[in-house]
Amino acid sequence: MILSGNILSKVSLTIALLWSAAFFHINAATPQTVDVKPFGAGLVIAYSDGRICFADVQKHVTDSIRLKTDIAGIDIRDDYVLAVTPDGMVYKAERNGRSRKLCRSRISGNADRVVGIACTKENTLILTEGGVIYGTRDFETFTTMDFNGTYYSYYDETSFCSIAASDNSFFIAGTYMNGMPAVFTSATGKIWSERTLTYTENGQTRQLELQPLRLSYDHRHDRFVLSCADGWLFYMPGCSHCNSLTRE
């Protein structure tokens, strides 16, 4: 299905707002939302109790499925949902209600909670709060990378909260030990670079200082969106000099 620009724009904005603190304040009845992704002309919303809801842009649920497990994050591959549990079990969930496990065993212990999953056309990455990144192409074999251990002499220790992917790159987001937000990017998940989080406001260069909540990818504008506390959205296009901050 080819979506119109207006639909894509509405979907991208809705996803970003779902992750803002403003959404959770207004929709206090659903604080257990753990992930939101575009799907067809609408959205997929995942809840920590195992529910996966397919909805339109106005968030009206049209179909749903429930896994018999908690969910830490989701992503979309082709016409189905990839769902990962807090301890790293990956499920394939379809809109028709079918679901099955894709890996033979859990890949992460409860001591290091999984915070999300993201996939490009070739690779799938699973991220933990402590910075362990599991990579796979077939869900049979996994590579493991300890981000904080690998980059201890380059970056401050980071507690991670989210991962997202475009067709050809991955972004991961979290918070440095000093409380400042952190974002890193990689083409394959093997080598990571820090993303500059500066932006221009009234002719002045400023540094993002807001608490990050979740990453999403805006297909229409080819940019990543970092949803932050208090309803702030930080847009990250291909050029870091074009970063921008807005409040919706």
C-alpha positions as CSV (number, residue, x, y, z in Angstrom):
1,M,0.0,0.0,0.0
2,I,1.3,3.4,-0.9
3,L,0.3,6.0,1.6
4,S,-0.4,9.7,0.9
5,G,1.8,12.3,2.4
6,N,-1.0,13.6,4.6
7,I,-1.6,10.1,6.1
8,L,2.1,9.5,6.7
9,S,2.5,12.9,8.3
10,K,-0.5,12.3,10.6
11,V,0.9,8.8,11.5
12,S,4.4,10.2,12.3
13,L,3.0,13.0,14.4
14,T,0.6,10.7,16.2
15,I,3.4,8.3,17.1
16,A,5.6,11.1,18.4
17,L,2.8,12.5,20.5
18,L,2.0,9.1,21.9
19,W,5.5,9.1,23.4
20,S,5.3,12.6,24.8
21,A,4.6,13.1,28.5
22,A,1.6,15.2,27.4
23,F,0.0,12.0,25.9
24,F,0.5,10.0,29.1
25,H,-0.9,12.9,31.2
26,I,-4.1,13.1,29.1
27,N,-4.5,9.4,28.7
28,A,-3.8,8.3,32.2
29,A,-5.9,5.2,31.8
30,T,-3.2,3.6,29.6
31,P,0.2,4.3,31.2
32,Q,1.3,0.8,30.2
33,T,1.9,1.7,26.5
34,V,5.4,0.4,25.7
35,D,5.7,1.0,21.9
36,V,4.0,2.5,18.9
37,K,4.8,2.0,15.2
38,P,3.2,2.9,11.9
39,F,1.4,0.0,10.2
40,G,-0.4,0.4,6.9
41,A,-2.5,3.6,7.1
42,G,-2.6,3.5,10.8
43,L,-0.7,2.4,13.9
44,V,0.3,-0.6,16.0
45,I,0.2,0.1,19.8
46,A,1.8,-2.4,22.1
47,Y,1.1,-2.7,25.9
48,S,3.3,-4.2,28.6
49,D,0.7,-6.8,29.4
50,G,1.0,-8.5,26.0
51,R,-1.7,-6.6,24.0
52,I,-1.0,-5.5,20.5
53,C,-3.6,-3.2,19.0
54,F,-4.0,-2.2,15.4
55,A,-5.6,1.3,15.2
56,D,-6.3,4.1,12.8
57,V,-4.7,7.5,13.0
58,Q,-7.3,8.6,15.5
59,K,-6.2,5.7,17.7
60,H,-9.5,3.8,17.2
61,V,-8.7,0.1,17.6
62,T,-9.7,-2.1,14.6
63,D,-8.0,-5.4,15.5
64,S,-6.0,-6.7,18.4
65,I,-4.0,-9.7,19.5
66,R,-2.7,-10.7,23.0
67,L,0.5,-12.5,23.6
68,K,0.8,-14.6,26.8
69,T,3.7,-12.6,27.9
70,D,4.9,-9.0,28.7
71,I,6.1,-6.8,25.8
72,A,9.1,-4.5,25.9
73,G,8.9,-3.2,22.3
74,I,7.8,-3.8,18.8
75,D,8.8,-3.1,15.2
76,I,7.3,-3.9,11.8
77,R,8.7,-6.2,9.2
78,D,6.7,-6.7,6.0
79,D,3.1,-7.2,7.1
80,Y,3.6,-8.5,10.6
81,V,4.8,-7.3,14.0
82,L,8.0,-8.3,15.7
83,A,7.5,-8.2,19.5
84,V,10.2,-8.6,22.1
85,T,9.7,-9.5,25.8
86,P,11.7,-7.8,28.6
87,D,14.0,-10.9,28.8
88,G,14.6,-11.1,25.0
89,M,12.1,-13.6,23.6
90,V,11.0,-12.6,20.1
91,Y,7.5,-13.2,18.7
92,K,6.0,-12.8,15.3
93,A,2.4,-11.4,15.6
94,E,0.0,-11.1,12.7
95,R,-3.1,-9.0,12.4
96,N,-5.3,-12.1,11.9
97,G,-4.5,-13.2,15.5
98,R,-1.7,-15.7,14.8
99,S,1.6,-15.5,16.7
100,R,4.6,-17.7,17.2
101,K,8.1,-17.6,18.8
102,L,11.0,-16.8,16.4
103,C,13.9,-17.7,18.7
104,R,14.5,-20.9,20.7
105,S,15.3,-19.2,24.0
106,R,15.5,-15.9,25.8
107,I,18.6,-13.9,25.0
108,S,18.7,-11.6,28.0
109,G,18.5,-12.2,31.7
110,N,16.0,-10.3,33.9
111,A,18.9,-8.3,35.5
112,D,19.3,-6.3,32.2
113,R,15.8,-5.4,30.9
114,V,15.2,-5.3,27.1
115,V,13.9,-1.9,26.1
116,G,13.2,-2.4,22.4
117,I,13.6,-4.0,19.0
118,A,14.3,-2.5,15.6
119,C,14.9,-3.9,12.1
120,T,16.1,-2.9,8.7
121,K,15.6,-5.0,5.6
122,E,18.6,-7.2,6.6
123,N,19.3,-6.9,10.3
124,T,17.3,-6.9,13.5
125,L,18.7,-5.4,16.7
126,I,17.5,-5.8,20.3
127,L,18.6,-3.3,22.9
128,T,18.8,-3.6,26.7
129,E,18.7,-0.9,29.3
130,G,22.3,-1.6,30.2
131,G,23.5,-1.2,26.6
132,V,23.8,-4.8,25.4
133,I,22.9,-5.0,21.7
134,Y,21.9,-8.3,20.2
135,G,22.0,-8.6,16.4
136,T,20.4,-11.3,14.2
137,R,19.3,-11.9,10.6
138,D,17.5,-15.3,11.2
139,F,16.6,-15.4,14.9
140,E,18.7,-18.6,15.1
141,T,22.1,-17.0,15.8
142,F,22.8,-13.8,17.6
143,T,25.8,-11.5,17.9
144,T,26.3,-9.6,21.2
145,M,27.9,-6.2,21.8
146,D,28.3,-4.5,25.1
147,F,28.0,-0.8,24.1
148,N,29.1,0.7,27.5
149,G,32.0,-1.8,27.7
150,T,33.1,-1.2,24.1
151,Y,33.0,2.6,24.2
152,Y,33.9,3.1,27.9
153,S,36.9,5.3,26.9
154,Y,34.9,7.3,24.3
155,Y,31.5,8.0,25.9
156,D,30.1,8.2,29.4
157,E,28.1,5.2,30.7
158,T,24.6,5.3,29.3
159,S,21.3,3.9,30.4
160,F,19.2,3.2,27.3
161,C,15.5,3.6,26.8
162,S,14.8,3.1,23.1
163,I,15.9,1.9,19.6
164,A,14.5,2.7,16.2
165,A,15.5,2.0,12.6
166,S,15.0,3.5,9.1
167,D,15.6,1.4,6.0
168,N,19.4,1.7,6.3
169,S,20.3,2.9,9.8
170,F,19.7,2.4,13.5
171,F,19.4,5.0,16.3
172,I,19.6,4.2,20.0
173,A,18.7,6.7,22.8
174,G,19.2,7.0,26.5
175,T,20.6,9.1,29.3
176,Y,24.2,9.6,30.4
177,M,25.0,9.2,34.1
178,N,24.9,13.0,34.5
179,G,21.3,13.0,33.3
180,M,22.0,14.5,29.8
181,P,20.3,12.8,26.8
182,A,22.3,10.6,24.5
183,V,21.7,9.4,21.0
184,F,23.9,7.1,18.9
185,T,23.6,5.9,15.3
186,S,24.9,3.0,13.2
187,A,24.4,1.6,9.7
188,T,24.8,-2.1,10.8
189,G,24.8,-2.1,14.6
190,K,28.5,-2.8,14.8
191,I,30.1,0.6,14.9
192,W,28.3,3.5,16.6
193,S,28.7,7.2,16.5
194,E,27.4,9.8,18.8
195,R,24.6,12.0,17.3
196,T,25.0,15.7,17.9
197,L,22.0,17.0,19.9
198,T,22.4,20.7,19.3
199,Y,19.8,22.9,17.6
200,T,19.3,26.5,16.8
201,E,16.8,28.7,18.6
202,N,16.5,32.4,18.0
203,G,19.8,32.4,16.2
204,Q,21.5,30.7,19.2
205,T,23.0,27.2,19.3
206,R,21.6,25.2,22.2
207,Q,22.2,21.7,23.6
208,L,19.2,19.4,24.2
209,E,18.8,18.8,27.9
210,L,15.4,17.1,28.1
211,Q,14.7,13.6,29.3
212,P,14.4,11.2,26.4
213,L,11.4,8.8,26.3
214,R,11.2,7.1,23.0
215,L,12.6,7.1,19.4
216,S,10.5,6.8,16.3
217,Y,11.2,7.2,12.6
218,D,9.3,9.6,10.3
219,H,9.3,7.9,6.9
220,R,7.8,10.9,5.0
221,H,10.5,13.3,6.1
222,D,13.3,10.7,6.4
223,R,14.1,11.8,10.0
224,F,14.2,10.3,13.5
225,V,12.1,11.8,16.2
226,L,13.1,11.7,19.9
227,S,10.1,12.2,22.1
228,C,11.0,13.9,25.3
229,A,9.4,14.8,28.6
230,D,6.7,17.4,28.8
231,G,5.6,17.0,25.2
232,W,8.8,18.1,23.5
233,L,9.8,16.5,20.2
234,F,13.4,16.6,18.9
235,Y,13.7,16.1,15.1
236,M,16.9,14.6,13.7
237,P,17.1,14.6,9.9
238,G,20.2,13.4,8.0
239,C,22.1,16.6,8.6
240,S,22.7,17.2,12.3
241,H,22.9,20.9,11.7
242,C,19.2,20.8,10.8
243,N,18.1,19.4,14.2
244,S,15.0,21.1,15.6
245,L,13.0,21.2,18.8
246,T,9.3,21.8,19.1
247,R,6.5,21.3,21.5
248,E,3.2,19.8,20.2
